[in-house]
Amino acid sequence: MPVLNIHERRIPATPEQVGALLDALAGEGDPLWPYPEWPRMRLDAGLCVGSRGGHGPIGYTVASYVPGQWVRFGFVAPRGFDGFHEFTVLPEGSGGTVLRHVLAMRLHGFARLSWPLAFRWLHDALLEECLDRAALALEPANGRRTKRTPYVRLLRRLAVRGAGRNGGVIGQGWR
């Protein structure tokens, strides 16, 4: 089953400013990733090709990286997620920049259920909060905060509860 999921936000800032946010992903004081509200994005060798990591139960490797412009992560977990997700910084003619996130994958096995029932909702909420942080970092006066749906709040509560049963490994950072 194919999945194409796109989130983007126009930010009234230069591509260099938005690119600097992208380049700080998974680093100390990452201004883009919404941690501690969500599991921390970790990369074993920092943001460079070949680095392995993920967030929560999602695992990936950095497949491609053009500093300040684009990064692509190839999925390695969970089982059944076959594809990638990426961030792209796109200059806009009107003096702004679009920060775009694309997730493209084929689902196999249990992922055919887990994506539409849980992961999709959590992913969408996480990405909107990530884009909120980008806008807030570069235009504090006009930053907005996306409201989580009741279903996302329920899924997050279940993730925290599940983390308590498995020693906190998967749900770390869900509070």
TIBAMAR-119552 format. One line per 4 residues: their letters; for each residue y, z, x of N, C-alpha, C. Coordinates in pm, 1 decimal. Layout:
a = Y/Z/X/Y/Z/X/Y/Z/X ~ ...
This chain:
mpvl = -117.6/0.0/85.4/0.0/0.0/0.0/124.1/0.0/90.1 ~ 210.9/-98.9/78.2/331.6/-106.0/162.8/443.8/-15.7/109.7 ~ 521.5/38.4/204.0/638.1/121.0/171.4/756.1/71.6/254.3 ~ 868.9/50.8/188.7/995.0/23.1/257.3/1098.1/116.5/195.5
nihe = 1153.9/204.3/276.4/1245.1/307.6/228.9/1369.2/302.5/317.3 ~ 1485.9/281.2/256.7/1610.2/264.0/333.3/1715.4/362.9/284.3 ~ 1778.9/429.6/379.5/1892.7/517.6/352.3/2003.9/476.6/447.3 ~ 2127.4/471.1/396.9/2238.3/438.3/485.7/2365.6/503.2/434.6
rrip = 2458.3/521.8/527.8/2587.0/580.4/493.0/2693.5/511.6/575.9 ~ 2802.5/473.7/511.2/2919.6/420.9/581.2/3001.1/539.5/627.8 ~ 3032.6/538.9/756.2/3107.6/648.6/816.8/3233.9/590.0/878.1 ~ 3350.8/644.0/842.1/3475.6/591.5/898.3/3496.0/640.6/1042.5
atpe = 3416.8/583.1/1131.9/3422.5/619.1/1273.6/3377.6/496.9/1352.6 ~ 3399.7/499.6/1481.3/3360.1/386.2/1564.8/3208.5/386.6/1587.2 ~ 3152.5/271.0/1619.2/3010.1/266.6/1652.4/2975.4/358.8/1770.5 ~ 3066.6/373.5/1863.5/3042.4/461.7/1978.0/3030.6/607.5/1934.1
qvga = 3114.3/648.6/1839.5/3108.0/785.7/1790.2/2977.7/810.9/1714.9 ~ 2939.8/718.0/1628.8/2815.4/732.6/1553.1/2696.1/721.4/1647.6 ~ 2704.8/631.5/1744.2/2598.4/616.9/1843.5/2576.3/743.1/1924.2 ~ 2683.0/817.0/1951.0/2668.6/943.3/2024.4/2586.6/1044.0/1943.5
llda = 2600.2/1042.6/1811.1/2517.0/1129.9/1727.2/2369.9/1089.6/1739.5 ~ 2345.3/959.6/1734.4/2209.3/908.6/1747.4/2149.1/949.9/1881.7 ~ 2226.6/938.1/1987.8/2177.1/969.8/2122.0/2146.0/1117.7/2140.7 ~ 2196.3/1202.6/2053.2/2172.3/1346.9/2064.3/2049.3/1392.5/1984.7
lage = 1981.2/1299.0/1917.2/1863.2/1335.6/1838.8/1762.6/1414.3/1922.4 ~ 1713.5/1522.2/1864.6/1610.8/1607.8/1924.1/1659.0/1680.9/2049.4 ~ 1787.4/1671.6/2080.2/1841.2/1742.2/2194.6/1896.2/1879.1/2156.0 ~ 1939.4/1951.5/2253.3/2000.7/2082.6/2229.1/2128.2/2063.7/2147.3
gdpl = 2141.1/2136.4/2037.1/2260.0/2126.5/1953.4/2271.0/1994.2/1879.2 ~ 2159.6/1929.9/1848.9/2155.1/1801.8/1778.0/2246.3/1805.8/1655.1 ~ 2354.3/1724.4/1653.4/2447.7/1727.9/1540.0/2400.4/1647.0/1418.3 ~ 2294.7/1569.8/1433.2/2249.6/1480.2/1327.5/2135.5/1540.6/1244.6
wpyp = 2038.1/1598.6/1310.5/1919.3/1648.0/1241.7/1948.9/1779.8/1170.7 ~ 1914.4/1791.2/1042.5/1946.7/1912.1/965.7/1850.9/2029.1/989.7 ~ 1854.1/2082.7/1111.0/1777.3/2201.8/1145.7/1874.3/2319.3/1146.7 ~ 1842.8/2432.5/1095.4/1711.1/2486.3/1061.5/1669.7/2465.5/915.7
ewpr = 1743.6/2390.1/838.6/1706.1/2367.5/698.8/1574.9/2290.4/686.4 ~ 1541.7/2211.6/786.8/1419.5/2132.2/789.5/1350.9/2156.3/924.3 ~ 1220.9/2127.1/933.2/1153.7/2144.3/1062.3/1225.3/2065.7/1172.4 ~ 1239.0/2129.9/1286.2/1310.6/2070.8/1400.0/1242.3/1942.7/1448.5
mrld = 1323.3/1843.5/1482.2/1271.0/1723.9/1548.0/1252.2/1758.5/1695.1 ~ 1132.8/1735.5/1743.5/1101.8/1764.8/1883.8/1046.4/1639.8/1951.0 ~ 1086.5/1618.6/2074.5/1033.2/1509.0/2156.0/1000.6/1566.6/2293.0 ~ 878.9/1546.0/2341.1/834.2/1612.3/2464.0/911.3/1571.2/2588.4
aglc = 967.7/1450.5/2591.0/1042.2/1405.6/2708.7/1185.3/1366.0/2671.8 ~ 1232.9/1415.1/2558.9/1366.3/1377.3/2514.5/1364.8/1239.0/2450.4 ~ 1481.6/1189.2/2419.5/1493.2/1060.9/2350.5/1480.1/946.5/2451.3 ~ 1355.3/906.6/2475.0/1326.6/794.7/2565.3/1194.5/731.2/2522.1
vgsr = 1177.0/605.0/2555.0/1055.6/532.8/2516.8/933.4/604.4/2572.9 ~ 834.8/622.6/2485.5/710.7/688.1/2524.1/706.2/836.2/2491.8 ~ 820.1/896.2/2464.3/824.6/1038.4/2431.7/749.1/1061.5/2301.5 ~ 670.9/1170.4/2297.5/592.6/1203.9/2179.3/650.3/1327.1/2112.9
gghg = 639.5/1332.0/1981.4/689.2/1449.6/1910.8/677.2/1431.7/1761.7 ~ 775.6/1486.9/1690.7/776.0/1477.4/1546.7/855.0/1590.5/1485.0 ~ 831.8/1610.6/1356.1/893.2/1721.9/1283.1/796.8/1762.8/1172.6 ~ 772.7/1893.0/1161.2/675.2/1940.1/1064.2/542.8/1869.3/1086.3
pigy = 478.9/1818.9/979.4/349.1/1751.9/993.0/359.9/1604.4/1033.1 ~ 480.7/1554.5/1054.9/500.5/1413.0/1088.3/503.8/1397.8/1240.0 ~ 415.7/1313.8/1292.3/410.0/1290.1/1435.8/443.6/1145.9/1467.4 ~ 509.5/1124.9/1581.7/546.3/989.5/1621.0/574.7/982.4/1769.7
tvas = 586.6/860.2/1818.9/630.1/834.9/1955.7/754.5/747.2/1949.3 ~ 838.0/759.5/2051.0/955.1/672.1/2059.3/904.2/536.3/2108.8 ~ 909.0/437.3/2020.2/857.9/304.1/2052.0/963.5/217.1/2118.7 ~ 1089.7/228.6/2076.1/1200.5/149.2/2130.4/1327.7/230.6/2121.3
yvpg = 1416.3/208.0/2216.8/1541.9/282.2/2215.4/1648.9/202.9/2288.5 ~ 1759.9/177.0/2219.7/1879.0/116.9/2278.8/1989.0/221.9/2260.8 ~ 2027.8/291.8/2367.8/2124.5/401.2/2354.5/2249.4/360.1/2275.2 ~ 2285.7/450.1/2183.2/2405.2/429.5/2103.1/2391.4/328.5/1990.9
qwvr = 2273.1/263.5/1979.6/2258.2/156.8/1881.1/2135.6/168.0/1791.9 ~ 2020.9/204.0/1850.2/1897.7/191.4/1773.1/1785.0/271.2/1836.8 ~ 1705.7/337.7/1753.3/1583.8/402.1/1800.8/1474.6/382.1/1696.2 ~ 1354.7/348.8/1743.8/1239.5/330.2/1655.1/1128.4/425.5/1697.4
fgfv = 1070.1/491.5/1596.8/960.4/584.0/1616.8/835.7/528.1/1548.6 ~ 724.2/520.4/1620.2/597.9/477.0/1561.4/516.5/597.7/1518.1 ~ 465.1/595.6/1396.7/390.1/710.0/1343.6/256.5/728.7/1413.8 ~ 221.4/854.6/1438.6/87.7/892.1/1484.5/24.6/994.4/1389.0
aprg = 102.7/1052.5/1300.4/52.4/1148.4/1200.6/152.9/1154.0/1086.5 ~ 108.6/1184.3/967.6/-27.9/1217.1/928.7/-115.5/1092.2/920.4 ~ -245.0/1116.1/912.6/-341.1/1007.1/898.5/-304.5/925.3/773.8 ~ -307.0/795.2/787.2/-277.2/708.0/674.3/-135.1/654.9/671.5
fdgf = -47.7/704.4/761.0/88.2/649.9/775.2/83.1/551.3/891.0 ~ 83.2/423.7/860.8/72.9/320.4/963.2/202.4/240.0/962.1 ~ 294.2/271.5/1055.5/421.9/201.1/1058.3/522.7/272.6/1144.9 ~ 648.9/267.7/1104.5/756.5/322.6/1186.6/871.1/371.1/1099.6
heft = 959.6/447.6/1164.5/1091.0/475.0/1105.6/1192.3/460.1/1216.6 ~ 1315.1/424.0/1178.8/1415.8/395.4/1280.9/1555.3/426.1/1228.6 ~ 1645.1/455.6/1323.1/1787.5/469.1/1295.6/1857.9/353.3/1364.2 ~ 1955.8/293.9/1293.9/2035.4/185.6/1350.3/2183.0/213.0/1324.6
vlpe = 2266.0/190.5/1424.9/2411.4/201.9/1415.2/2465.1/60.1/1399.1 ~ 2531.7/34.8/1286.1/2579.1/-100.2/1255.2/2730.6/-102.3/1241.6 ~ 2800.9/-169.4/1334.2/2946.1/-181.0/1320.8/2981.5/-254.9/1191.7 ~ 3088.5/-210.3/1128.8/3135.9/-274.6/1006.7/3275.0/-329.4/1032.9
gsgg = 3301.3/-446.9/985.3/3428.3/-513.1/1012.3/3551.4/-435.3/970.6 ~ 3540.5/-347.3/874.5/3657.2/-276.5/822.6/3690.6/-149.0/900.2 ~ 3641.4/-137.7/1021.0/3675.8/-22.9/1103.1/3582.4/95.5/1089.5 ~ 3476.4/80.4/1016.5/3379.0/187.5/1001.9/3246.9/147.6/1063.3
tvlr = 3148.9/233.4/1043.3/3016.2/210.5/1096.5/2914.8/253.1/991.8 ~ 2806.5/180.7/982.0/2697.5/219.0/893.2/2585.7/278.0/977.8 ~ 2540.9/396.2/938.9/2422.6/456.1/999.4/2309.4/434.0/900.2 ~ 2207.1/362.5/944.3/2096.6/324.2/855.4/1966.1/382.4/908.0
hvla = 1885.6/431.0/815.4/1749.3/473.7/847.4/1653.7/388.9/765.0 ~ 1554.9/331.0/831.1/1453.9/249.7/764.4/1317.1/308.1/796.5 ~ 1236.6/324.9/694.1/1097.4/363.1/709.5/1015.9/247.1/652.6 ~ 925.6/192.1/732.6/839.0/82.3/688.7/697.4/115.8/732.1
mrlh = 606.4/120.5/634.6/468.6/155.2/668.7/372.7/105.5/562.0 ~ 247.0/105.7/600.6/137.9/81.0/506.8/64.0/212.6/493.3 ~ 27.8/244.1/371.0/-42.8/368.7/343.3/-191.6/341.7/328.4 ~ -271.8/433.7/382.8/-416.5/423.5/374.7/-472.0/559.0/333.1
gfar = -585.3/557.1/266.8/-655.9/681.1/233.1/-571.1/777.4/151.4 ~ -580.4/905.6/188.5/-511.3/1011.7/115.2/-359.3/993.2/113.8 ~ -304.5/923.4/212.6/-159.5/900.5/218.0/-110.8/821.5/96.3 ~ -199.2/748.7/32.1/-160.7/676.6/-90.0/-121.1/773.1/-201.5
lswp = -169.7/895.4/-194.3/-129.0/999.5/-290.0/-21.0/1090.1/-233.7 ~ -37.0/1129.5/-107.4/57.0/1228.0/-50.8/197.8/1171.7/-36.2 ~ 212.4/1042.3/-7.3/346.9/983.9/4.1/420.9/988.2/-129.5 ~ 367.4/928.5/-236.6/446.4/927.2/-360.5/460.3/1064.4/-426.3
lafr = 366.1/1154.5/-404.3/373.4/1285.2/-469.8/457.0/1387.0/-393.2 ~ 459.4/1378.7/-261.5/529.4/1482.7/-184.4/616.7/1426.6/-72.5 ~ 557.7/1356.5/22.3/632.4/1315.7/141.1/755.9/1233.0/107.9 ~ 745.5/1142.7/11.4/861.5/1057.6/-21.9/981.1/1142.1/-63.7
wlhd = 958.6/1240.4/-148.1/1066.9/1324.2/-200.0/1129.2/1407.3/-89.3 ~ 1044.7/1463.5/-4.8/1095.4/1542.7/107.5/1169.3/1453.6/206.4 ~ 1112.6/1337.5/235.2/1176.5/1241.7/326.7/1315.2/1201.1/276.2 ~ 1324.0/1165.4/148.4/1452.5/1121.9/93.5/1557.1/1232.4/102.9
alle = 1519.1/1354.9/70.5/1613.0/1467.7/78.2/1655.6/1492.4/222.9 ~ 1559.3/1492.1/313.9/1589.7/1513.6/456.1/1686.8/1408.4/508.1 ~ 1661.7/1280.8/475.1/1748.5/1174.0/525.8/1888.4/1180.7/469.2 ~ 1902.4/1214.6/342.0/2035.9/1227.2/284.5/2111.5/1343.2/350.6
ecld = 2042.1/1451.6/381.0/2107.2/1563.1/450.6/2142.7/1524.5/594.1 ~ 2060.8/1444.2/656.7/2090.4/1394.7/791.3/2217.8/1309.3/789.0 ~ 2228.4/1221.6/690.6/2348.0/1138.0/678.1/2470.3/1221.3/641.1 ~ 2450.1/1325.2/560.8/2560.1/1419.1/532.6/2613.3/1478.7/662.3
raal = 2521.9/1520.5/750.3/2562.7/1582.1/877.4/2637.8/1483.1/965.9 ~ 2594.9/1357.5/965.0/2664.5/1255.5/1044.4/2807.4/1240.9/995.1 ~ 2823.7/1230.0/863.7/2958.1/1214.8/807.0/3042.3/1338.2/834.6 ~ 2984.9/1454.8/818.5/3057.7/1579.7/841.1/3100.0/1594.8/987.3
alep = 3013.2/1553.1/1079.2/3044.1/1564.5/1222.1/3163.5/1478.5/1261.2 ~ 3179.0/1363.0/1194.6/3283.4/1268.9/1234.4/3401.9/1263.6/1138.9 ~ 3386.7/1319.8/1022.1/3496.0/1322.5/925.7/3484.5/1450.9/842.3 ~ 3513.8/1565.8/903.1/3491.4/1695.0/837.2/3559.4/1709.6/701.1
angr = 3673.7/1649.7/681.6/3747.4/1666.3/555.3/3675.3/1601.1/437.7 ~ 3597.6/1498.2/464.4/3531.7/1426.0/355.7/3380.5/1443.0/355.1 ~ 3330.5/1542.5/427.2/3186.3/1564.8/428.9/3137.3/1609.3/292.3 ~ 3016.9/1567.7/258.6/2958.2/1610.3/132.1/2821.9/1670.4/159.6
rtkr = 2772.4/1744.0/64.0/2639.7/1802.6/78.5/2554.8/1755.3/-38.9 ~ 2449.3/1683.9/-9.0/2358.6/1634.3/-110.5/2283.4/1751.3/-172.5 ~ 2276.2/1752.9/-304.5/2201.9/1858.6/-373.9/2054.0/1822.9/-377.8 ~ 1974.0/1922.5/-349.8/1829.1/1903.7/-359.1/1785.8/1909.8/-504.4
tpyv = 1692.0/1824.0/-539.6/1639.8/1824.6/-676.4/1547.4/1944.8/-694.7 ~ 1524.0/1984.3/-819.4/1428.2/2093.5/-843.6/1289.7/2063.0/-785.3 ~ 1247.6/1937.7/-790.3/1116.3/1901.8/-736.6/1112.5/1919.9/-584.5 ~ 1218.3/1880.9/-515.1/1224.5/1899.5/-369.7/1224.6/2049.2/-337.2
rllr = 1298.0/2128.8/-414.1/1298.0/2273.9/-390.4/1157.5/2331.4/-409.2 ~ 1084.5/2283.4/-510.0/947.3/2328.4/-532.8/857.5/2288.3/-415.3 ~ 865.6/2163.4/-371.8/784.0/2117.3/-259.2/813.3/2198.3/-133.5 ~ 938.8/2229.9/-111.0/974.8/2309.2/7.6/917.5/2451.0/-2.7
rlav = 922.1/2510.0/-121.8/862.3/2643.9/-139.9/712.4/2639.7/-111.7 ~ 645.3/2535.0/-160.6/502.3/2520.4/-135.3/474.2/2501.7/13.9 ~ 559.6/2427.8/83.9/542.4/2407.7/228.1/556.5/2539.0/302.8 ~ 653.1/2621.6/263.7/672.0/2752.1/328.4/550.5/2839.6/301.5
rgag = 503.0/2839.6/177.7/385.7/2919.7/142.3/265.1/2873.0/222.9 ~ 246.7/2741.1/234.8/136.2/2687.2/313.8/149.2/2722.5/460.5 ~ 272.2/2729.4/509.2/295.0/2764.8/649.3/250.2/2907.7/675.1 ~ 267.7/2995.2/577.5/223.6/3133.6/594.3/73.1/3143.4/609.2
rngg = -0.3/3054.2/544.1/-146.3/3056.7/551.3/-199.4/2994.3/679.1 ~ -123.0/2902.2/740.5/-175.5/2837.8/861.6/-103.0/2883.2/987.6 ~ -43.2/2998.9/982.8/22.4/3053.6/1101.0/160.1/2996.8/1126.8 ~ 215.8/2920.7/1032.6/352.0/2871.7/1047.0/365.5/2743.3/1125.0
vigq = 254.0/2685.3/1169.5/263.6/2566.4/1254.1/324.7/2448.9/1178.7 ~ 269.6/2414.7/1063.5/320.2/2297.4/991.7/454.3/2326.1/925.8 ~ 469.5/2441.7/867.0/591.2/2469.2/792.2/703.8/2527.3/873.4 ~ 688.6/2536.7/1005.1/792.4/2597.9/1086.9/926.7/2529.7/1062.9
gwr = 1026.8/2608.5/1030.6/1160.1/2555.0/1007.5/1188.6/2519.8/863.9 ~ 1094.9/2544.6/772.8/1114.2/2506.3/633.1/1203.4/2602.7/558.6 ~ 1231.4/2716.5/607.4/1311.8/2814.3/535.5/1457.2/2775.7/540.4
